Structures are given as structure tokens and as C-alpha cells.
Amino acid sequence: MLVLGDAAAEVAPPGGRYADDNAGRPPGARLIRPNPGGLLFESATTTGKTVIGAYEKIEDMPEAWHTDPAAGIDGLTARLKAAGIAA
């Protein structure tokens, strides 16, 4: 599974609170929230594996995301890193 996130506010919304907004984050890391449109899964097929979108078809996402779905999440992650998009 690959989850793409958006920057989240570093302070709790009005009326809310964070118990510990640094929990699980390395020092200096930005707080992010999952982007529902950026939820991707790897699915096993009879011929290997492919990437599928949770909310929209991978074919409807930016072309670079579905260039080689048979490379799976690892292939997509490598392409994102090569483009300077992934951490």
C-alpha cells in the first residue's frame, strides 16, 4: 500500500487538540495527512502484480503514475523518488 499525503496544520483545529503531535515523527519531519485520492494498493494478478487506486482508476491518474503498473508499488515508488517527489 502507498499513501500519498498533504501537509497538515501543525496546530489542532479550533476546539480540538493533539495528544502528541510529534508522536511517530522523526525530528524535523512535517506533519502530513493522508490524501484519499492518493491511496494506492498493490494487487496480485495471475500474471504478476499491478497497482490499483482505492478511489479512482490508476488509468485516470497522472500518466507517470501508471506507466508500468506491473512494476507494482516498488516501481511507482522508485519513479517518484527519481522525480524527487518521495521522501
WOCOR-V534624 format. One record per residue. RES is the residue in three letters. PHI is phi in whole degrees, -180 to 180 (none if undefined). D_LAST is the distance of its C-alpha to the last C-alpha in whole Angstrom. Layout:
BEGIN
((RES & PHI & D_LAST) (RES & PHI & D_LAST))
END
This chain:
BEGIN
((MET & none & 16) (LEU & -126 & 12) (VAL & -117 & 12) (LEU & -97 & 11) (GLY & -122 & 11) (ASP & -113 & 13) (ALA & -60 & 13) (ALA & -110 & 16) (ALA & -62 & 19) (GLU & -81 & 19) (VAL & -122 & 23) (ALA & -66 & 24) (PRO & -65 & 26) (PRO & -53 & 30) (GLY & 84 & 32) (GLY & -113 & 29) (ARG & -154 & 27) (TYR & -100 & 24) (ALA & -66 & 26) (ASP & -159 & 23) (ASP & -73 & 20) (ASN & -102 & 18) (ALA & -60 & 18) (GLY & 83 & 16) (ARG & -104 & 13) (PRO & -65 & 12) (PRO & -54 & 14) (GLY & 85 & 13) (ALA & -75 & 10) (ARG & -75 & 11) (LEU & -80 & 13) (ILE & -126 & 12) (ARG & -127 & 15) (PRO & -65 & 15) (ASN & -101 & 16) (PRO & -53 & 19) (GLY & -72 & 19) (GLY & -104 & 15) (LEU & -101 & 16) (LEU & -122 & 17) (PHE & -123 & 19) (GLU & -101 & 20) (SER & -122 & 23) (ALA & -78 & 26) (THR & -123 & 28) (THR & -68 & 32) (THR & -108 & 30) (GLY & 146 & 27) (LYS & -143 & 24) (THR & -150 & 22) (VAL & -104 & 20) (ILE & -126 & 21) (GLY & -88 & 21) (ALA & -74 & 22) (TYR & -118 & 23) (GLU & -145 & 24) (LYS & -65 & 24) (ILE & -59 & 22) (GLU & -66 & 24) (ASP & -91 & 24) (MET & -87 & 20) (PRO & -51 & 19) (GLU & -53 & 21) (ALA & -61 & 18) (TRP & -77 & 16) (HIS & -120 & 20) (THR & -61 & 21) (ASP & -141 & 21) (PRO & -61 & 21) (ALA & -69 & 22) (ALA & -76 & 19) (GLY & 70 & 18) (ILE & -63 & 15) (ASP & -61 & 14) (GLY & -66 & 15) (LEU & -65 & 13) (THR & -60 & 10) (ALA & -63 & 11) (ARG & -68 & 12) (LEU & -65 & 9) (LYS & -63 & 7) (ALA & -62 & 11) (ALA & -87 & 11) (GLY & 77 & 8) (ILE & -95 & 7) (ALA & -90 & 4) (ALA & -74 & 0))
END
